[in-house]
Amino acid sequence: MRVLLTAVAYVLYQELRAVPGGTELHRAMVATIRLRLLKIGATITESVRRIVISMSSSHPWKDLWP
């Protein structure tokens, strides 16, 4: 099971790496992607129709999120 989860995580990071075509994360390593995109403090609010993610306005890598 651990090997399967590791493989899924690897594929997920490869897909995240392929999405930002012209950004600085295009050739980034997995640790950099994890640090700049996934390890962010945010507030998540769920409603009936949507999920809203609110990040701080002073977040250093806010330009990487659309």
mmCIF file as Biopython writes it, N, C-alpha, C and O atoms, coordinates in Angstrom:
data_model
#
loop_
_atom_site.group_PDB
_atom_site.id
_atom_site.type_symbol
_atom_site.label_atom_id
_atom_site.label_alt_id
_atom_site.label_comp_id
_atom_site.label_asym_id
_atom_site.label_entity_id
_atom_site.label_seq_id
_atom_site.pdbx_PDB_ins_code
_atom_site.Cartn_x
_atom_site.Cartn_y
_atom_site.Cartn_z
_atom_site.occupancy
_atom_site.B_iso_or_equiv
_atom_site.auth_seq_id
_atom_site.auth_asym_id
_atom_site.pdbx_PDB_model_num
ATOM 1   N N  . MET A ? 1  ? 0.821   -1.181 0.000   1.0 0.0 1  A 1 
ATOM 2   C CA . MET A ? 1  ? 0.000   0.000  0.000   1.0 0.0 1  A 1 
ATOM 3   C C  . MET A ? 1  ? 0.878   1.264  0.000   1.0 0.0 1  A 1 
ATOM 4   O O  . MET A ? 1  ? 0.562   2.248  -0.668  1.0 0.0 1  A 1 
ATOM 5   N N  . ARG A ? 2  ? 1.973   1.219  0.751   1.0 0.0 2  A 1 
ATOM 6   C CA . ARG A ? 2  ? 2.856   2.397  0.794   1.0 0.0 2  A 1 
ATOM 7   C C  . ARG A ? 2  ? 3.464   2.703  -0.561  1.0 0.0 2  A 1 
ATOM 8   O O  . ARG A ? 2  ? 3.590   3.867  -0.941  1.0 0.0 2  A 1 
ATOM 9   N N  . VAL A ? 3  ? 3.838   1.671  -1.288  1.0 0.0 3  A 1 
ATOM 10  C CA . VAL A ? 3  ? 4.425   1.865  -2.608  1.0 0.0 3  A 1 
ATOM 11  C C  . VAL A ? 3  ? 3.394   2.475  -3.550  1.0 0.0 3  A 1 
ATOM 12  O O  . VAL A ? 3  ? 3.728   3.346  -4.354  1.0 0.0 3  A 1 
ATOM 13  N N  . LEU A ? 4  ? 2.164   2.034  -3.461  1.0 0.0 4  A 1 
ATOM 14  C CA . LEU A ? 4  ? 1.103   2.586  -4.295  1.0 0.0 4  A 1 
ATOM 15  C C  . LEU A ? 4  ? 0.871   4.062  -3.988  1.0 0.0 4  A 1 
ATOM 16  O O  . LEU A ? 4  ? 0.740   4.869  -4.909  1.0 0.0 4  A 1 
ATOM 17  N N  . LEU A ? 5  ? 0.818   4.420  -2.727  1.0 0.0 5  A 1 
ATOM 18  C CA . LEU A ? 5  ? 0.625   5.818  -2.344  1.0 0.0 5  A 1 
ATOM 19  C C  . LEU A ? 5  ? 1.810   6.688  -2.766  1.0 0.0 5  A 1 
ATOM 20  O O  . LEU A ? 5  ? 1.633   7.835  -3.178  1.0 0.0 5  A 1 
ATOM 21  N N  . THR A ? 6  ? 3.002   6.139  -2.662  1.0 0.0 6  A 1 
ATOM 22  C CA . THR A ? 6  ? 4.188   6.875  -3.105  1.0 0.0 6  A 1 
ATOM 23  C C  . THR A ? 6  ? 4.151   7.106  -4.605  1.0 0.0 6  A 1 
ATOM 24  O O  . THR A ? 6  ? 4.505   8.186  -5.076  1.0 0.0 6  A 1 
ATOM 25  N N  . ALA A ? 7  ? 3.734   6.117  -5.345  1.0 0.0 7  A 1 
ATOM 26  C CA . ALA A ? 7  ? 3.629   6.260  -6.798  1.0 0.0 7  A 1 
ATOM 27  C C  . ALA A ? 7  ? 2.572   7.292  -7.181  1.0 0.0 7  A 1 
ATOM 28  O O  . ALA A ? 7  ? 2.783   8.086  -8.098  1.0 0.0 7  A 1 
ATOM 29  N N  . VAL A ? 8  ? 1.458   7.284  -6.498  1.0 0.0 8  A 1 
ATOM 30  C CA . VAL A ? 8  ? 0.403   8.271  -6.766  1.0 0.0 8  A 1 
ATOM 31  C C  . VAL A ? 8  ? 0.896   9.672  -6.439  1.0 0.0 8  A 1 
ATOM 32  O O  . VAL A ? 8  ? 0.633   10.604 -7.198  1.0 0.0 8  A 1 
ATOM 33  N N  . ALA A ? 9  ? 1.598   9.843  -5.336  1.0 0.0 9  A 1 
ATOM 34  C CA . ALA A ? 9  ? 2.137   11.150 -4.970  1.0 0.0 9  A 1 
ATOM 35  C C  . ALA A ? 9  ? 3.159   11.631 -5.993  1.0 0.0 9  A 1 
ATOM 36  O O  . ALA A ? 9  ? 3.192   12.817 -6.321  1.0 0.0 9  A 1 
ATOM 37  N N  . TYR A ? 10 ? 3.976   10.742 -6.492  1.0 0.0 10 A 1 
ATOM 38  C CA . TYR A ? 10 ? 4.964   11.104 -7.504  1.0 0.0 10 A 1 
ATOM 39  C C  . TYR A ? 10 ? 4.287   11.582 -8.791  1.0 0.0 10 A 1 
ATOM 40  O O  . TYR A ? 10 ? 4.698   12.583 -9.377  1.0 0.0 10 A 1 
ATOM 41  N N  . VAL A ? 11 ? 3.265   10.876 -9.221  1.0 0.0 11 A 1 
ATOM 42  C CA . VAL A ? 11 ? 2.539   11.273 -10.430 1.0 0.0 11 A 1 
ATOM 43  C C  . VAL A ? 11 ? 1.848   12.617 -10.216 1.0 0.0 11 A 1 
ATOM 44  O O  . VAL A ? 11 ? 1.822   13.450 -11.122 1.0 0.0 11 A 1 
ATOM 45  N N  . LEU A ? 12 ? 1.295   12.834 -9.040  1.0 0.0 12 A 1 
ATOM 46  C CA . LEU A ? 12 ? 0.659   14.116 -8.730  1.0 0.0 12 A 1 
ATOM 47  C C  . LEU A ? 12 ? 1.664   15.264 -8.812  1.0 0.0 12 A 1 
ATOM 48  O O  . LEU A ? 12 ? 1.356   16.312 -9.380  1.0 0.0 12 A 1 
ATOM 49  N N  . TYR A ? 13 ? 2.847   15.082 -8.259  1.0 0.0 13 A 1 
ATOM 50  C CA . TYR A ? 13 ? 3.870   16.123 -8.333  1.0 0.0 13 A 1 
ATOM 51  C C  . TYR A ? 13 ? 4.346   16.348 -9.766  1.0 0.0 13 A 1 
ATOM 52  O O  . TYR A ? 13 ? 4.647   17.480 -10.144 1.0 0.0 13 A 1 
ATOM 53  N N  . GLN A ? 14 ? 4.418   15.297 -10.558 1.0 0.0 14 A 1 
ATOM 54  C CA . GLN A ? 14 ? 4.804   15.462 -11.955 1.0 0.0 14 A 1 
ATOM 55  C C  . GLN A ? 14 ? 3.743   16.259 -12.713 1.0 0.0 14 A 1 
ATOM 56  O O  . GLN A ? 14 ? 4.081   17.075 -13.571 1.0 0.0 14 A 1 
ATOM 57  N N  . GLU A ? 15 ? 2.482   16.033 -12.409 1.0 0.0 15 A 1 
ATOM 58  C CA . GLU A ? 15 ? 1.417   16.798 -13.051 1.0 0.0 15 A 1 
ATOM 59  C C  . GLU A ? 15 ? 1.429   18.252 -12.590 1.0 0.0 15 A 1 
ATOM 60  O O  . GLU A ? 15 ? 1.192   19.154 -13.394 1.0 0.0 15 A 1 
ATOM 61  N N  . LEU A ? 16 ? 1.699   18.489 -11.323 1.0 0.0 16 A 1 
ATOM 62  C CA . LEU A ? 16 ? 1.808   19.867 -10.830 1.0 0.0 16 A 1 
ATOM 63  C C  . LEU A ? 16 ? 2.978   20.582 -11.482 1.0 0.0 16 A 1 
ATOM 64  O O  . LEU A ? 16 ? 2.914   21.788 -11.720 1.0 0.0 16 A 1 
ATOM 65  N N  . ARG A ? 17 ? 4.026   19.864 -11.767 1.0 0.0 17 A 1 
ATOM 66  C CA . ARG A ? 17 ? 5.197   20.451 -12.397 1.0 0.0 17 A 1 
ATOM 67  C C  . ARG A ? 17 ? 4.938   20.800 -13.856 1.0 0.0 17 A 1 
ATOM 68  O O  . ARG A ? 17 ? 5.549   21.729 -14.383 1.0 0.0 17 A 1 
ATOM 69  N N  . ALA A ? 18 ? 4.053   20.082 -14.506 1.0 0.0 18 A 1 
ATOM 70  C CA . ALA A ? 18 ? 3.768   20.318 -15.918 1.0 0.0 18 A 1 
ATOM 71  C C  . ALA A ? 18 ? 2.821   21.499 -16.127 1.0 0.0 18 A 1 
ATOM 72  O O  . ALA A ? 18 ? 2.840   22.112 -17.194 1.0 0.0 18 A 1 
ATOM 73  N N  . VAL A ? 19 ? 2.007   21.825 -15.148 1.0 0.0 19 A 1 
ATOM 74  C CA . VAL A ? 19 ? 0.989   22.876 -15.304 1.0 0.0 19 A 1 
ATOM 75  C C  . VAL A ? 19 ? 1.589   24.270 -15.441 1.0 0.0 19 A 1 
ATOM 76  O O  . VAL A ? 19 ? 1.242   24.966 -16.396 1.0 0.0 19 A 1 
ATOM 77  N N  . PRO A ? 20 ? 2.471   24.723 -14.546 1.0 0.0 20 A 1 
ATOM 78  C CA . PRO A ? 20 ? 2.964   26.108 -14.681 1.0 0.0 20 A 1 
ATOM 79  C C  . PRO A ? 20 ? 4.008   26.234 -15.779 1.0 0.0 20 A 1 
ATOM 80  O O  . PRO A ? 20 ? 5.206   26.170 -15.503 1.0 0.0 20 A 1 
ATOM 81  N N  . GLY A ? 21 ? 3.576   26.411 -17.006 1.0 0.0 21 A 1 
ATOM 82  C CA . GLY A ? 21 ? 4.468   26.420 -18.153 1.0 0.0 21 A 1 
ATOM 83  C C  . GLY A ? 21 ? 5.519   27.510 -18.129 1.0 0.0 21 A 1 
ATOM 84  O O  . GLY A ? 21 ? 6.701   27.201 -18.282 1.0 0.0 21 A 1 
ATOM 85  N N  . GLY A ? 22 ? 5.156   28.760 -17.946 1.0 0.0 22 A 1 
ATOM 86  C CA . GLY A ? 22 ? 6.114   29.843 -18.029 1.0 0.0 22 A 1 
ATOM 87  C C  . GLY A ? 22 ? 6.582   30.362 -16.683 1.0 0.0 22 A 1 
ATOM 88  O O  . GLY A ? 22 ? 7.267   31.384 -16.629 1.0 0.0 22 A 1 
ATOM 89  N N  . THR A ? 23 ? 6.238   29.698 -15.609 1.0 0.0 23 A 1 
ATOM 90  C CA . THR A ? 23 ? 6.614   30.185 -14.288 1.0 0.0 23 A 1 
ATOM 91  C C  . THR A ? 23 ? 7.964   29.614 -13.861 1.0 0.0 23 A 1 
ATOM 92  O O  . THR A ? 23 ? 8.564   28.799 -14.562 1.0 0.0 23 A 1 
ATOM 93  N N  . GLU A ? 24 ? 8.417   30.052 -12.720 1.0 0.0 24 A 1 
ATOM 94  C CA . GLU A ? 24 ? 9.694   29.574 -12.192 1.0 0.0 24 A 1 
ATOM 95  C C  . GLU A ? 24 ? 9.615   28.131 -11.705 1.0 0.0 24 A 1 
ATOM 96  O O  . GLU A ? 24 ? 10.652  27.516 -11.456 1.0 0.0 24 A 1 
ATOM 97  N N  . LEU A ? 25 ? 8.418   27.576 -11.563 1.0 0.0 25 A 1 
ATOM 98  C CA . LEU A ? 25 ? 8.274   26.205 -11.087 1.0 0.0 25 A 1 
ATOM 99  C C  . LEU A ? 25 ? 8.259   25.181 -12.208 1.0 0.0 25 A 1 
ATOM 100 O O  . LEU A ? 25 ? 8.031   23.998 -11.956 1.0 0.0 25 A 1 
ATOM 101 N N  . HIS A ? 26 ? 8.495   25.604 -13.422 1.0 0.0 26 A 1 
ATOM 102 C CA . HIS A ? 26 ? 8.440   24.672 -14.545 1.0 0.0 26 A 1 
ATOM 103 C C  . HIS A ? 26 ? 9.492   23.572 -14.416 1.0 0.0 26 A 1 
ATOM 104 O O  . HIS A ? 26 ? 9.212   22.419 -14.746 1.0 0.0 26 A 1 
ATOM 105 N N  . ARG A ? 27 ? 10.659  23.892 -13.957 1.0 0.0 27 A 1 
ATOM 106 C CA . ARG A ? 27 ? 11.719  22.899 -13.787 1.0 0.0 27 A 1 
ATOM 107 C C  . ARG A ? 27 ? 12.063  22.684 -12.311 1.0 0.0 27 A 1 
ATOM 108 O O  . ARG A ? 27 ? 13.178  22.270 -11.992 1.0 0.0 27 A 1 
ATOM 109 N N  . ALA A ? 28 ? 11.127  22.959 -11.418 1.0 0.0 28 A 1 
ATOM 110 C CA . ALA A ? 28 ? 11.390  22.865 -9.983  1.0 0.0 28 A 1 
ATOM 111 C C  . ALA A ? 28 ? 11.420  21.417 -9.510  1.0 0.0 28 A 1 
ATOM 112 O O  . ALA A ? 28 ? 10.835  20.526 -10.125 1.0 0.0 28 A 1 
ATOM 113 N N  . MET A ? 29 ? 12.114  21.214 -8.409  1.0 0.0 29 A 1 
ATOM 114 C CA . MET A ? 29 ? 12.168  19.899 -7.794  1.0 0.0 29 A 1 
ATOM 115 C C  . MET A ? 29 ? 10.922  19.709 -6.934  1.0 0.0 29 A 1 
ATOM 116 O O  . MET A ? 29 ? 10.211  20.667 -6.629  1.0 0.0 29 A 1 
ATOM 117 N N  . VAL A ? 30 ? 10.669  18.461 -6.547  1.0 0.0 30 A 1 
ATOM 118 C CA . VAL A ? 30 ? 9.472   18.134 -5.777  1.0 0.0 30 A 1 
ATOM 119 C C  . VAL A ? 30 ? 9.447   18.897 -4.452  1.0 0.0 30 A 1 
ATOM 120 O O  . VAL A ? 30 ? 8.388   19.371 -4.040  1.0 0.0 30 A 1 
ATOM 121 N N  . ALA A ? 31 ? 10.571  19.019 -3.792  1.0 0.0 31 A 1 
ATOM 122 C CA . ALA A ? 31 ? 10.625  19.719 -2.508  1.0 0.0 31 A 1 
ATOM 123 C C  . ALA A ? 31 ? 10.256  21.198 -2.661  1.0 0.0 31 A 1 
ATOM 124 O O  . ALA A ? 31 ? 9.609   21.768 -1.783  1.0 0.0 31 A 1 
ATOM 125 N N  . THR A ? 32 ? 10.659  21.811 -3.758  1.0 0.0 32 A 1 
ATOM 126 C CA . THR A ? 32 ? 10.330  23.216 -4.000  1.0 0.0 32 A 1 
ATOM 127 C C  . THR A ? 32 ? 8.840   23.382 -4.264  1.0 0.0 32 A 1 
ATOM 128 O O  . THR A ? 32 ? 8.222   24.315 -3.753  1.0 0.0 32 A 1 
ATOM 129 N N  . ILE A ? 33 ? 8.265   22.497 -5.046  1.0 0.0 33 A 1 
ATOM 130 C CA . ILE A ? 33 ? 6.822   22.555 -5.305  1.0 0.0 33 A 1 
ATOM 131 C C  . ILE A ? 33 ? 6.047   22.388 -4.009  1.0 0.0 33 A 1 
ATOM 132 O O  . ILE A ? 33 ? 5.072   23.098 -3.760  1.0 0.0 33 A 1 
ATOM 133 N N  . ARG A ? 34 ? 6.486   21.445 -3.188  1.0 0.0 34 A 1 
ATOM 134 C CA . ARG A ? 34 ? 5.811   21.208 -1.922  1.0 0.0 34 A 1 
ATOM 135 C C  . ARG A ? 34 ? 5.891   22.417 -1.011  1.0 0.0 34 A 1 
ATOM 136 O O  . ARG A ? 34 ? 4.917   22.760 -0.341  1.0 0.0 34 A 1 
ATOM 137 N N  . LEU A ? 35 ? 7.039   23.059 -0.982  1.0 0.0 35 A 1 
ATOM 138 C CA . LEU A ? 35 ? 7.231   24.217 -0.123  1.0 0.0 35 A 1 
ATOM 139 C C  . LEU A ? 35 ? 6.415   25.417 -0.593  1.0 0.0 35 A 1 
ATOM 140 O O  . LEU A ? 35 ? 5.782   26.092 0.219   1.0 0.0 35 A 1 
ATOM 141 N N  . ARG A ? 36 ? 6.426   25.686 -1.889  1.0 0.0 36 A 1 
ATOM 142 C CA . ARG A ? 36 ? 5.819   26.909 -2.410  1.0 0.0 36 A 1 
ATOM 143 C C  . ARG A ? 36 ? 4.338   26.800 -2.733  1.0 0.0 36 A 1 
ATOM 144 O O  . ARG A ? 36 ? 3.637   27.812 -2.724  1.0 0.0 36 A 1 
ATOM 145 N N  . LEU A ? 37 ? 3.844   25.607 -3.016  1.0 0.0 37 A 1 
ATOM 146 C CA . LEU A ? 37 ? 2.445   25.483 -3.406  1.0 0.0 37 A 1 
ATOM 147 C C  . LEU A ? 37 ? 1.577   24.740 -2.405  1.0 0.0 37 A 1 
ATOM 148 O O  . LEU A ? 37 ? 0.396   25.058 -2.264  1.0 0.0 37 A 1 
ATOM 149 N N  . LEU A ? 38 ? 2.125   23.769 -1.715  1.0 0.0 38 A 1 
ATOM 150 C CA . LEU A ? 38 ? 1.288   22.931 -0.876  1.0 0.0 38 A 1 
ATOM 151 C C  . LEU A ? 38 ? 1.393   23.224 0.621   1.0 0.0 38 A 1 
ATOM 152 O O  . LEU A ? 38 ? 0.429   23.000 1.354   1.0 0.0 38 A 1 
ATOM 153 N N  . LYS A ? 39 ? 2.529   23.717 1.087   1.0 0.0 39 A 1 
ATOM 154 C CA . LYS A ? 39 ? 2.694   23.980 2.513   1.0 0.0 39 A 1 
ATOM 155 C C  . LYS A ? 39 ? 2.374   25.449 2.808   1.0 0.0 39 A 1 
ATOM 156 O O  . LYS A ? 39 ? 3.246   26.220 3.209   1.0 0.0 39 A 1 
ATOM 157 N N  . ILE A ? 40 ? 1.125   25.812 2.605   1.0 0.0 40 A 1 
ATOM 158 C CA . ILE A ? 40 ? 0.684   27.188 2.767   1.0 0.0 40 A 1 
ATOM 159 C C  . ILE A ? 40 ? -0.470  27.205 3.760   1.0 0.0 40 A 1 
ATOM 160 O O  . ILE A ? 40 ? -1.378  26.376 3.680   1.0 0.0 40 A 1 
ATOM 161 N N  . GLY A ? 41 ? -0.435  28.136 4.682   1.0 0.0 41 A 1 
ATOM 162 C CA . GLY A ? 41 ? -1.549  28.304 5.597   1.0 0.0 41 A 1 
ATOM 163 C C  . GLY A ? 41 ? -2.690  29.015 4.890   1.0 0.0 41 A 1 
ATOM 164 O O  . GLY A ? 41 ? -2.494  30.088 4.319   1.0 0.0 41 A 1 
ATOM 165 N N  . ALA A ? 42 ? -3.871  28.433 4.922   1.0 0.0 42 A 1 
ATOM 166 C CA . ALA A ? 42 ? -5.024  29.023 4.248   1.0 0.0 42 A 1 
ATOM 167 C C  . ALA A ? 42 ? -6.286  28.654 5.008   1.0 0.0 42 A 1 
ATOM 168 O O  . ALA A ? 42 ? -6.308  27.700 5.785   1.0 0.0 42 A 1 
ATOM 169 N N  . THR A ? 43 ? -7.327  29.422 4.771   1.0 0.0 43 A 1 
ATOM 170 C CA . THR A ? 43 ? -8.636  29.137 5.331   1.0 0.0 43 A 1 
ATOM 171 C C  . THR A ? 43 ? -9.509  28.596 4.210   1.0 0.0 43 A 1 
ATOM 172 O O  . THR A ? 43 ? -9.617  29.205 3.146   1.0 0.0 43 A 1 
ATOM 173 N N  . ILE A ? 44 ? -10.127 27.456 4.454   1.0 0.0 44 A 1 
ATOM 174 C CA . ILE A ? 44 ? -10.985 26.832 3.457   1.0 0.0 44 A 1 
ATOM 175 C C  . ILE A ? 44 ? -12.419 26.913 3.940   1.0 0.0 44 A 1 
ATOM 176 O O  . ILE A ? 44 ? -12.745 26.459 5.037   1.0 0.0 44 A 1 
ATOM 177 N N  . THR A ? 45 ? -13.281 27.502 3.104   1.0 0.0 45 A 1 
ATOM 178 C CA . THR A ? 45 ? -14.690 27.662 3.433   1.0 0.0 45 A 1 
ATOM 179 C C  . THR A ? 45 ? -15.519 26.896 2.410   1.0 0.0 45 A 1 
ATOM 180 O O  . THR A ? 45 ? -15.380 27.101 1.204   1.0 0.0 45 A 1 
ATOM 181 N N  . GLU A ? 46 ? -16.377 26.017 2.900   1.0 0.0 46 A 1 
ATOM 182 C CA . GLU A ? 46 ? -17.236 25.248 2.010   1.0 0.0 46 A 1 
ATOM 183 C C  . GLU A ? 46 ? -18.646 25.793 2.057   1.0 0.0 46 A 1 
ATOM 184 O O  . GLU A ? 46 ? -19.173 26.096 3.128   1.0 0.0 46 A 1 
ATOM 185 N N  . SER A ? 47 ? -19.254 25.917 0.887   1.0 0.0 47 A 1 
ATOM 186 C CA . SER A ? 47 ? -20.666 26.243 0.808   1.0 0.0 47 A 1 
ATOM 187 C C  . SER A ? 47 ? -21.331 25.168 -0.043  1.0 0.0 47 A 1 
ATOM 188 O O  . SER A ? 47 ? -20.700 24.176 -0.408  1.0 0.0 47 A 1 
ATOM 189 N N  . VAL A ? 48 ? -22.583 25.365 -0.349  1.0 0.0 48 A 1 
ATOM 190 C CA . VAL A ? 48 ? -23.303 24.358 -1.123  1.0 0.0 48 A 1 
ATOM 191 C C  . VAL A ? 48 ? -22.754 24.262 -2.542  1.0 0.0 48 A 1 
ATOM 192 O O  . VAL A ? 48 ? -22.669 23.168 -3.101  1.0 0.0 48 A 1 
ATOM 193 N N  . ARG A ? 49 ? -22.383 25.393 -3.127  1.0 0.0 49 A 1 
ATOM 194 C CA . ARG A ? 49 ? -21.995 25.409 -4.534  1.0 0.0 49 A 1 
ATOM 195 C C  . ARG A ? 49 ? -20.497 25.470 -4.792  1.0 0.0 49 A 1 
ATOM 196 O O  . ARG A ? 49 ? -20.061 25.130 -5.892  1.0 0.0 49 A 1 
ATOM 197 N N  . ARG A ? 50 ? -19.697 25.888 -3.825  1.0 0.0 50 A 1 
ATOM 198 C CA . ARG A ? 50 ? -18.272 26.042 -4.111  1.0 0.0 50 A 1 
ATOM 199 C C  . ARG A ? 50 ? -17.420 25.899 -2.855  1.0 0.0 50 A 1 
ATOM 200 O O  . ARG A ? 50 ? -17.914 25.897 -1.727  1.0 0.0 50 A 1 
ATOM 201 N N  . ILE A ? 51 ? -16.142 25.781 -3.098  1.0 0.0 51 A 1 
ATOM 202 C CA . ILE A ? 51 ? -15.142 25.747 -2.036  1.0 0.0 51 A 1 
ATOM 203 C C  . ILE A ? 51 ? -14.236 26.952 -2.256  1.0 0.0 51 A 1 
ATOM 204 O O  . ILE A ? 51 ? -13.692 27.132 -3.345  1.0 0.0 51 A 1 
ATOM 205 N N  . VAL A ? 52 ? -14.073 27.780 -1.219  1.0 0.0 52 A 1 
ATOM 206 C CA . VAL A ? 52 ? -13.274 28.996 -1.322  1.0 0.0 52 A 1 
ATOM 207 C C  . VAL A ? 52 ? -12.019 28.823 -0.481  1.0 0.0 52 A 1 
ATOM 208 O O  . VAL A ? 52 ? -12.096 28.463 0.694   1.0 0.0 52 A 1 
ATOM 209 N N  . ILE A ? 53 ? -10.863 29.080 -1.086  1.0 0.0 53 A 1 
ATOM 210 C CA . ILE A ? 53 ? -9.584  29.020 -0.388  1.0 0.0 53 A 1 
ATOM 211 C C  . ILE A ? 53 ? -9.084  30.447 -0.232  1.0 0.0 53 A 1 
ATOM 212 O O  . ILE A ? 53 ? -8.844  31.135 -1.224  1.0 0.0 53 A 1 
ATOM 213 N N  . SER A ? 54 ? -8.926  30.894 1.007   1.0 0.0 54 A 1 
ATOM 214 C CA . SER A ? 54 ? -8.471  32.259 1.286   1.0 0.0 54 A 1 
ATOM 215 C C  . SER A ? 54 ? -7.060  32.205 1.850   1.0 0.0 54 A 1 
ATOM 216 O O  . SER A ? 54 ? -6.812  31.612 2.900   1.0 0.0 54 A 1 
ATOM 217 N N  . MET A ? 55 ? -6.137  32.843 1.126   1.0 0.0 55 A 1 
ATOM 218 C CA . MET A ? 55 ? -4.749  32.901 1.572   1.0 0.0 55 A 1 
ATOM 219 C C  . MET A ? 55 ? -4.428  34.318 2.031   1.0 0.0 55 A 1 
ATOM 220 O O  . MET A ? 55 ? -5.150  35.259 1.703   1.0 0.0 55 A 1 
ATOM 221 N N  . SER A ? 56 ? -3.382  34.465 2.763   1.0 0.0 56 A 1 
ATOM 222 C CA . SER A ? 56 ? -2.948  35.766 3.245   1.0 0.0 56 A 1 
ATOM 223 C C  . SER A ? 56 ? -2.531  36.652 2.072   1.0 0.0 56 A 1 
ATOM 224 O O  . SER A ? 56 ? -1.996  36.165 1.076   1.0 0.0 56 A 1 
ATOM 225 N N  . SER A ? 57 ? -2.777  37.933 2.199   1.0 0.0 57 A 1 
ATOM 226 C CA . SER A ? 57 ? -2.389  38.861 1.127   1.0 0.0 57 A 1 
ATOM 227 C C  . SER A ? 57 ? -0.877  39.084 1.108   1.0 0.0 57 A 1 
ATOM 228 O O  . SER A ? 57 ? -0.345  39.592 0.121   1.0 0.0 57 A 1 
ATOM 229 N N  . SER A ? 58 ? -0.185  38.716 2.171   1.0 0.0 58 A 1 
ATOM 230 C CA . SER A ? 58 ? 1.267   38.881 2.218   1.0 0.0 58 A 1 
ATOM 231 C C  . SER A ? 58 ? 2.012   37.578 1.943   1.0 0.0 58 A 1 
ATOM 232 O O  . SER A ? 58 ? 3.191   37.451 2.273   1.0 0.0 58 A 1 
ATOM 233 N N  . HIS A ? 59 ? 1.331   36.622 1.343   1.0 0.0 59 A 1 
ATOM 234 C CA . HIS A ? 59 ? 1.959   35.340 1.021   1.0 0.0 59 A 1 
ATOM 235 C C  . HIS A ? 59 ? 3.068   35.577 -0.002  1.0 0.0 59 A 1 
ATOM 236 O O  . HIS A ? 59 ? 2.822   36.234 -1.013  1.0 0.0 59 A 1 
ATOM 237 N N  . PRO A ? 60 ? 4.292   35.061 0.226   1.0 0.0 60 A 1 
ATOM 238 C CA . PRO A ? 60 ? 5.419   35.375 -0.667  1.0 0.0 60 A 1 
ATOM 239 C C  . PRO A ? 60 ? 5.280   34.805 -2.077  1.0 0.0 60 A 1 
ATOM 240 O O  . PRO A ? 60 ? 5.862   35.362 -3.008  1.0 0.0 60 A 1 
ATOM 241 N N  . TRP A ? 61 ? 4.539   33.724 -2.269  1.0 0.0 61 A 1 
ATOM 242 C CA . TRP A ? 61 ? 4.429   33.139 -3.606  1.0 0.0 61 A 1 
ATOM 243 C C  . TRP A ? 61 ? 2.997   33.207 -4.113  1.0 0.0 61 A 1 
ATOM 244 O O  . TRP A ? 61 ? 2.531   32.282 -4.778  1.0 0.0 61 A 1 
ATOM 245 N N  . LYS A ? 62 ? 2.304   34.276 -3.812  1.0 0.0 62 A 1 
ATOM 246 C CA . LYS A ? 62 ? 0.908   34.394 -4.240  1.0 0.0 62 A 1 
ATOM 247 C C  . LYS A ? 62 ? 0.774   34.545 -5.751  1.0 0.0 62 A 1 
ATOM 248 O O  . LYS A ? 62 ? -0.305  34.313 -6.296  1.0 0.0 62 A 1 
ATOM 249 N N  . ASP A ? 63 ? 1.850   34.931 -6.438  1.0 0.0 63 A 1 
ATOM 250 C CA . ASP A ? 63 ? 1.809   35.059 -7.892  1.0 0.0 63 A 1 
ATOM 251 C C  . ASP A ? 63 ? 1.697   33.707 -8.583  1.0 0.0 63 A 1 
ATOM 252 O O  . ASP A ? 63 ? 1.245   33.639 -9.726  1.0 0.0 63 A 1 
ATOM 253 N N  . LEU A ? 64 ? 2.100   32.626 -7.914  1.0 0.0 64 A 1 
ATOM 254 C CA . LEU A ? 64 ? 2.065   31.310 -8.533  1.0 0.0 64 A 1 
ATOM 255 C C  . LEU A ? 64 ? 0.668   30.703 -8.556  1.0 0.0 64 A 1 
ATOM 256 O O  . LEU A ? 64 ? 0.390   29.806 -9.353  1.0 0.0 64 A 1 
ATOM 257 N N  . TRP A ? 65 ? -0.210  31.190 -7.684  1.0 0.0 65 A 1 
ATOM 258 C CA . TRP A ? 65 ? -1.587  30.701 -7.657  1.0 0.0 65 A 1 
ATOM 259 C C  . TRP A ? 65 ? -2.438  31.570 -8.555  1.0 0.0 65 A 1 
ATOM 260 O O  . TRP A ? 65 ? -2.364  32.796 -8.472  1.0 0.0 65 A 1 
ATOM 261 N N  . PRO A ? 66 ? -3.257  30.957 -9.428  1.0 0.0 66 A 1 
ATOM 262 C CA . PRO A ? 66 ? -4.111  31.767 -10.318 1.0 0.0 66 A 1 
ATOM 263 C C  . PRO A ? 66 ? -5.242  32.437 -9.579  1.0 0.0 66 A 1 
ATOM 264 O O  . PRO A ? 66 ? -6.042  33.148 -10.187 1.0 0.0 66 A 1 
#
